[in-house]
Every structure is written in C-alpha cells, then in structure tokens.
Amino acid sequence: MRNTLSRRRLLSLFGATAGLSALKVDARAAPDTPWDLLVVGGGNAGLPAAIFAAERGARVLIVEAAGQIGGTLWLSSGQMSAAGTKLQAAKGIEDSPQSHYDDIMRISKGTADPQIMRLAVFNAAETFDWLMDNGFDVRDEHPITGTTHEPYSHARYAWGKDGGRSILRVLNEQLQPHIDAGRVSVLTSTEVTALVQSEDGTVTGVVTRDATGSTRLHSARNTLLTCGGYASNAEMFEQLEGARDYADVSYPFSQGVGITLSVAAGGYVRGGEHHLPLFGGTLASDAYPAPMIGSARPWPPERPPWEIYVNVRGERFLREDIASHDAHEQALLAQPDERCWVVFDEEIFSRAPQLVRGSFSGGWTQEDVRFAFDDGMNMFFKADSIEELAAAAQIDRDGLLATIADYNRGRADGQDRFGREHLPLPIAKAPFYAIQLQSWLLSTYAGVAVDDTLRVIRKDGSAIGNLYAAGELLGAGQFMGRSYCGGMLVTPALTFGRLLGQEFLELA
Ligand SMILES: Cc1cc2nc3c(=O)[nH]c(=O)nc-3n(C[C@H](O)[C@H](O)[C@H](O)COP(=O)(O)OP(=O)(O)OC[C@H]3O[C@@H](n4cnc5c(N)ncnc54)[C@H](O)[C@@H]3O)c2cc1C
C-alpha cells in the first residue's frame, strides 16, 4: 500500500457500505483439483467473468487482495457508455456501435486501438442491457452525451444513481447464487504473488499469500488477470507513463501487480505514451502523490471562465472558454510539471459563479473557498498586488505582470490573444487570487498486450497458454488512446469479463 492515508480511506469506505448487501463467502479452494477458472482480482472485470463462467457450469475461484470484492467500483463514478441499448430505444434515441466507435476515433484523434476498442463498443450494449435487466438503477435523465469528458455525438452515456456501487450491487446479486451452489469460491485478503508455468510457458496456476503471510499453490485450467491498473503505484506510474503521479485519488489496491505478473510470464506492456492528465485538481499539499481536496474543472458552456490560467512562467496557454475538455487536457500536458494557476481579482471573485468544487462534485461552498484563501490553505494564494501574488504562488513575476496587462488590454480591445470571447471583467482590483491546479488521473494508460480473445501475448504475437487479461490492466490507452472518452473503462471491463465468461474461455 502506498501510504497510511490510503489504508485509512479504504477502511472508511468499507465502513460506509451498509446499503450494499454483504456477500456470504465460502472459500473452499481445493489445491489438488484444478479450477476451471481462477480469477485474479474480484472487481469490475473479474466479477462478470466469474458469473458468466459459472453459468456455463465452470468451477471458479476468485482471489481478491482486498478485504472485500468490488475493486474500483467502490470508488468509481461508474459512468458507462453503450450504443444501441434498450434504454436508448425506450427513449427514442437512435444510435449504433459504429457511431460510438467513430466518436472515440474522433475524440482520440485515431489513437485508440481499433481492434480492442471495437471489441468493447460492439459488445457494450449487451452488457448494459444485462445490467438493466437485472436491476441496474440508472439516473432518470440518462443517457446523456456527457459533460465530464468530451461529449459524444449521441446520448449514450449513463450511470447509476449510486455510481459504481449501483453496478456492484447487480454483480453481487448475480454472483451470490453461484457461491451458494458451490460453483464460485472467493478468497479475500489474499493476493496473488506469482503465476505458475509449465516448461512451454503455459500457465497452470498461481501462488497466493494470505493476510497471515501463508503462501499456497492453486492449480487452474484458465487464469484470468483482472487485478486493475497501477494508479496507486507511483513508481510504476512514472516508469510506464514517463510522468509523475501527483494525485492520490485511485483505488489503493491498483498496484500494477497484473503488469508485473504478465511481464514475468512473457507478456509485454504497451500504451504508456498515451498518458493524458485530467485538468484542474486542487491537492492537499505538494508532497506527491497528495490527496485531492477539490477541483476547478468547469465545463465552459455551463460555467464560462471569468479567470485566466497561467503556467509557472506566468503565461496563458489556452483559450479558457473553449468548450473542450480535451483541449484543456492536451494544453495542460504541455505545461511544466502539468501544473497551472487560475488567477483572478476581487471583483471576479465576488461576481463570478463558484469555481471550486469538491473532487468529483459538490462539497465546497463559496464561503469555504474564501476561508481557504484567508486561512492561507495550501494551494490558495491571496495578495494585495500582482507582484506579491506571484511571489506567494511561485509564479514568474514579470511573466504574470505582462500576461495580466496583455489580457486586460486584449479584453478592452475585444482582441484576446487566444480568441477568447467570454471576457466579462479585467483582472484589476486587489486583492488578487491564485489557486494552484495540478494534473490528476483516476486510471492508467499502459497495459498488457492481448489478442482478440483477450489472451496475453508475447511480443512475437504468440499467446501464453491459459493466461487471459481484462479491465484496466489492458490500459486506458487501448480503449481511448490519448484522450478521455466517457465510460470507456467501466463498460469495457464489464464487457470483457462477460465475453470471457460467456465465450472466450475454454472451460470444457
Ligand atoms: C474515483 C474513480 C472514478 C472513476 N470513474 C469512472 C467512470 O465513471 N467511468 C469509467 O469508465 N471509468 C471510471 N474509472 C475507472 C474505472 O472505474 C476502472 O478503470 C475500472 O473499474 C477498473 O476495473 P478492473 O476490473 O480492471 O479493476 P478493479 O475494479 O480495480 O479490480 C481489480 C481488483 O483486483 C484486486 N487486486 C489487485 N492486486 C491483486 C492481487 N495481487 N491479487 C489479488 N487481487 C488483486 C483489487 O483489490 C481489485 O479488487 C474511475 C476510477 C476511479 C478511481
């Protein structure tokens, strides 16, 4: 685990799950009889794989490092995207997987993996319908085109009333009968530490270590790695994405163990070059990775900018009112340390709609923001002059002075340097304010290479016998290239789990 805060956060999370029916777990692992399927990680992708494999009569063992199954669904907003669903049809929305595919290629500028992404979007509707048929409780106004990422051309973006937990509730209900019938066993607080391979590299089982430190061998005819990404492993993050992991916002068990296991077994990793940060994180400190305490990431059509964004040189780098999350993210990527400051004055602070929100929604009032400045909270800077503001925030003084003068001039002339049209007020009246905004990520871009039936492959394209992978372990870069496309981690994870259990795994 990366730090004690993550542990604490995890415990408090699990303490707050009273609404979710607990799974009755019967762990009857039999080391001498190979399991038909051994699932490493009982999260978003692993649970549907177990459910659908069990429906085919398979004996399944789920090995889960955390104290409970569910994985990132405990934290995730659970936003899904699927085209051609029954829900869309019921609401008169005409859509198709091809349109979904084309949208992702448009948003990612052709950088998503055509084969993997196609497999995900052309099978997404069936997954979404299955969840709905089994009680998935979607927000009334959904599906929508989306506002937290680049909008889709059609309303195909939907999420549960209780975020990822709405999905987990359905998965738990579908899994429980298989546990009761003895088809599925679950070992929690047990981590897989190694894969066992025969001479020709075929995977024949795994080694586990439980909370007491005991190790054990489990044989299996099929091993499926669904143990998530590496967003809580700062070292691996830097190694694979060539960037720093600044924000501590991910699932603490996302340690990248699946990457290590796959590579040790002969697989390889791809996609880290697609690294793209999210915009507008307010972190608790600069002791990275630091908890995220708020965000300033407004959607310009809903809350046009009154402020400017500057980098450490004091330069603007973006047309702030552009209606594109992607433009914000790509521009941030090019800034030193993926960092910027949002700068404004007293007049703007008093008259503009609230800018800072909680990490994902709500949580902050305008009074909280004012208190943060007055109290000298980390990342919140207030000063009587621009020179003093620059010194406090450690932004280049001359750069900031020149930029504010240039912005005010461009605003007065109606000739903004970046073509910005929303220019309600100059930055002129003391006190002056700056909030340091840092990049953040929820998930990770690099992942294990697989073929079109999700078998882990070597660099020469050959498959490692009996070893499969799905979920974030494949890397966000496969599903959305260097971009963010709404729902394109949760939905593919569930879909690939379903496809593996239903079709791809050789269970007979
Ligand atoms: C806060 C947050 C919000 C998000 N919101 C969205 C969203 O709205 N839409 C979207 O598409 N994506 C979203 N994502 C990303 C998405 O939720 C994840 O990519 C996805 O859920 C990952 O699914 P998974 O099955 O690959 O991994 P997980 O669901 O994380 O499951 C992996 C499981 O493996 C276990 N594990 C790890 N190591 C081991 C080991 N050695 N042995 C045994 N078990 C192990 C873990 O404990 C975990 O239970 C969000 C992510 C976060 C953190």
The ligand as a Tripos MOL2 file, in Angstrom:
@<TRIPOS>MOLECULE
LIG
   53    58     1     0     0
SMALL
NO_CHARGES

@<TRIPOS>ATOM
      1 C1        -12.5900    7.5710   -8.4440 C.3       1 LIG1
      2 C2        -12.6840    6.8640   -9.7630 C.ar      1 LIG1
      3 C3        -13.7340    7.1620  -10.6200 C.ar      1 LIG1
      4 C4        -13.8270    6.5210  -11.8530 C.ar      1 LIG1
      5 N1        -14.8930    6.7720  -12.6570 N.ar      1 LIG1
      6 C5        -15.0120    6.1210  -13.8320 C.ar      1 LIG1
      7 C6        -16.1690    6.2800  -14.6310 C.ar      1 LIG1
      8 O1        -17.0880    6.9820  -14.2510 O.2       1 LIG1
      9 N2        -16.2390    5.6120  -15.8290 N.ar      1 LIG1
     10 C7        -15.2190    4.8090  -16.2690 C.ar      1 LIG1
     11 O2        -15.3360    4.2410  -17.3600 O.2       1 LIG1
     12 N3        -14.1270    4.6060  -15.5040 N.ar      1 LIG1
     13 C8        -14.0070    5.2200  -14.3010 C.ar      1 LIG1
     14 N4        -12.9320    4.9770  -13.5020 N.ar      1 LIG1
     15 C9        -12.0020    3.9150  -13.8990 C.3       1 LIG1
     16 C10       -12.6810    2.5460  -13.7280 C.3       1 LIG1
     17 O3        -13.5150    2.5500  -12.5820 O.3       1 LIG1
     18 C11       -11.6330    1.4420  -13.6010 C.3       1 LIG1
     19 O4        -10.7350    1.5010  -14.6880 O.3       1 LIG1
     20 C12       -12.2710    0.0520  -13.6040 C.3       1 LIG1
     21 O5        -13.2840   -0.0400  -12.6430 O.3       1 LIG1
     22 C13       -11.2070   -0.9810  -13.3330 C.3       1 LIG1
     23 O6        -11.8070   -2.2530  -13.3340 O.3       1 LIG1
     24 P1        -10.8680   -3.5370  -13.1550 P.3       1 LIG1
     25 O7        -11.7440   -4.6990  -13.0400 O.co2     1 LIG1
     26 O8         -9.8190   -3.5360  -14.1880 O.co2     1 LIG1
     27 O9        -10.1200   -3.2460  -11.7940 O.3       1 LIG1
     28 P2        -10.7410   -3.1820  -10.3060 P.3       1 LIG1
     29 O10       -12.2040   -2.9580  -10.3250 O.co2     1 LIG1
     30 O11        -9.9070   -2.2010   -9.5660 O.co2     1 LIG1
     31 O12       -10.4840   -4.6350   -9.7740 O.3       1 LIG1
     32 C14        -9.1860   -5.1230   -9.5560 C.3       1 LIG1
     33 C15        -9.2370   -5.9830   -8.3160 C.3       1 LIG1
     34 O13        -8.0090   -6.7030   -8.2160 O.3       1 LIG1
     35 C16        -7.6150   -6.7210   -6.8640 C.3       1 LIG1
     36 N5         -6.1830   -6.9920   -6.8330 N.ar      1 LIG1
     37 C17        -5.1570   -6.1690   -7.1030 C.ar      1 LIG1
     38 N6         -3.9980   -6.8150   -6.9870 N.ar      1 LIG1
     39 C18        -4.2890   -8.0900   -6.6510 C.ar      1 LIG1
     40 C19        -3.5080   -9.2480   -6.3960 C.ar      1 LIG1
     41 N7         -2.1710   -9.2470   -6.4570 N.pl3     1 LIG1
     42 N8         -4.1350  -10.4080   -6.0650 N.ar      1 LIG1
     43 C20        -5.4910  -10.4530   -5.9800 C.ar      1 LIG1
     44 N9         -6.2760   -9.3770   -6.2110 N.ar      1 LIG1
     45 C21        -5.6810   -8.2080   -6.5590 C.ar      1 LIG1
     46 C22        -8.0270   -5.3530   -6.3500 C.3       1 LIG1
     47 O14        -8.1230   -5.3260   -4.9540 O.3       1 LIG1
     48 C23        -9.3580   -5.1670   -7.0370 C.3       1 LIG1
     49 O15       -10.4290   -5.6530   -6.2830 O.3       1 LIG1
     50 C24       -12.8180    5.6030  -12.2570 C.ar      1 LIG1
     51 C25       -11.7530    5.3150  -11.3960 C.ar      1 LIG1
     52 C26       -11.6900    5.9310  -10.1510 C.ar      1 LIG1
     53 C27       -10.5520    5.5900   -9.2380 C.3       1 LIG1
@<TRIPOS>BOND
     1     1     2 1
     2     2     3 ar
     3     2    52 ar
     4     3     4 ar
     5     4     5 ar
     6     4    50 ar
     7     5     6 ar
     8     6     7 ar
     9     6    13 1
    10     7     8 2
    11     7     9 ar
    12     9    10 ar
    13    10    11 2
    14    10    12 ar
    15    12    13 ar
    16    13    14 ar
    17    14    15 1
    18    14    50 ar
    19    15    16 1
    20    16    17 1
    21    16    18 1
    22    18    19 1
    23    18    20 1
    24    20    21 1
    25    20    22 1
    26    22    23 1
    27    23    24 1
    28    24    25 2
    29    24    26 1
    30    24    27 1
    31    27    28 1
    32    28    29 2
    33    28    30 1
    34    28    31 1
    35    31    32 1
    36    32    33 1
    37    33    34 1
    38    33    48 1
    39    34    35 1
    40    35    36 1
    41    35    46 1
    42    36    37 ar
    43    36    45 ar
    44    37    38 ar
    45    38    39 ar
    46    39    40 ar
    47    39    45 ar
    48    40    41 1
    49    40    42 ar
    50    42    43 ar
    51    43    44 ar
    52    44    45 ar
    53    46    47 1
    54    46    48 1
    55    48    49 1
    56    50    51 ar
    57    51    52 ar
    58    52    53 1
@<TRIPOS>SUBSTRUCTURE
     1 LIG1         1 GROUP 0 **** ****
